Amino acid sequence: MRISTRQAFLSSVSNMQNSQSRLADLQNQISTGKKLNKPSDDPVAAAQVVKLNRELAQTEKYQDNIDVSQRRLELEETVLESLNDAAIRIRELTTQAGNGTLSDADRKGIATEIRGLVSYSAGLMNTQDAQGEYLFAGSKGFDRPYQQDGEGNYRYEGDDGQRLIQVAPELFVPSGDSGQYLFEAASDTVELNFLPATPSYISGLEIVDEDVYTDFSRGKGDLQIEVVLDPDSPTPSYQYQIKDSGGTLVEGPHALLDIANGETVEVQGLKFTVNQPAESAFVLEPEVSGVKGVSVVQPNVANALQTSVGDITITFDNTGAVNQYSLTDSEGNPIAIDGSSGPFDYESGQDLIVGGYRLELGSPNTDDSFTFGVPLSPISPVTKVQVTEINEYAAAANANAQLEIQFTSESTYDLVYATGTVSGLSFDTSDTLILAAPLGNSLGVTMTVDNPKAGDVVTLDLSGGVNTE
């Protein structure tokens, strides 16, 4: 194959043009400082650049939103601090005005200053941000939130909306609070809300001094009133204490001297009556004679044992190779469990089932002793009694001083009236026991029954009568 002179010449010219083009591109990159000046330089890299530029712009927008939120929240904090200062000053002035030595001119001066502080506070609540939006108007940013009516009262014209600003792809933060939330949500009076866990042995709970209670309860969440056994007393004695919602002790413990008759307590603006709780309601802190808690797990067994021996005293002995305990009755005589009078083995920190009771142990020492069984609410197979028909119940109450339910088996009972006995009544153990009159009419009373045994007796005292008006 021959290469002509023309071909060689054209090839040289083409190489020179390509070199000049690459040189021009390099010079352009040097002068602009950019490797990519047009998408055709590198389409894949150009697409990445476009994506990164878009993300950078979005990030800058998020940063702007963060700055706006921070400015609004800082402004809100400043305004609220100023409002708090004004409120403190108003309170000081109202207290000062009660001084009997002040003249009328002095009181007029105080009134003038208070009016000025009220107007100043209203102006603070109508604060606007850098964009001219009212800070506390909720979502109605350009509506003045507090306006004065013809009688001189300030009324809220905003709403309860809260402005949220996006500061990340999936994160929105509030940039302020509405006046509805900050200034309109407080009630005129302090109220008590009872939780389902309020113990039955606390009754008559009320606020007798709102100022004292408000100062005491501020920031403490839900308050818990507990009755505890005094860990330092050689014999069981009671104390009451109050904890906050986090379980931290905030009041007490204080001694209860007459709990058996229902002791009324006034503390921190609260008033309530403490009645003697059932043993299962005891709170032992941290432990009394090595026992941290007592509850009834087998009512029938505990009832039978208490009837036969009275109070039960457990005494611990750690001097041997294994830890042991012994049980004695109210007369000091040994108690036999399953035919054995002990001593019985135990391990610290574990539960003991003793005669129908569960004892939660801590770390007993040798010769530590703890007495239980009294006070104990009457034990029976009935865990709940409810009046369902007041008129029918009233009729039964007016005709009888008491009704006695005598269980003859797990599913049958005799109903004893003032004038006679109805025998052989039955019920389904899976359902609530519904008391019925001899002729089949309901007595308006239902009972929740837990594993009754032959010989168990439950008495309903009806001597107080019933008023249906």
Secondary structure, DSSP 8 states (H G I E B T S, - for coil): ----HHHHHHHHHHHHHHHHHHHHHHHHHHHHS-S-SSGGG-HHHHHHHHHHHHHHHHHHHHHHHHHHHHHHHHHHHHHHHHHHHHHHHHHHHHHHHT-TT--HHHHHHHHHHHHHHHHHHHHHHT-B-TTS-BTTSTT-TTS-SEEE-TTS-EEE-S-S---EEEEETTEEEE----HHHHHS---SS------TT--TTEEEEEES-HHHHHHHHTT--S-EEEEEE-TT-SS--EEEEEE-TTS-EEEEEEEES-GGG-EEEEETTEEEEE----GGG-EESS-BTTEEEEEES-HHHHHHHHHHH-SEEEEEE-SSSS-EEEEE-TTS-B--BTTB---EE--TTSEEEETTEEEEE----TT-EEEESSS-----SEEEEEE--HHHHHHHHHH-SEEEEEE-SSSEEEEE-SS-EEEEEE--TTS-EEEE-TTS-EEEEEEEE-S--TT-EEEEE-TT-----
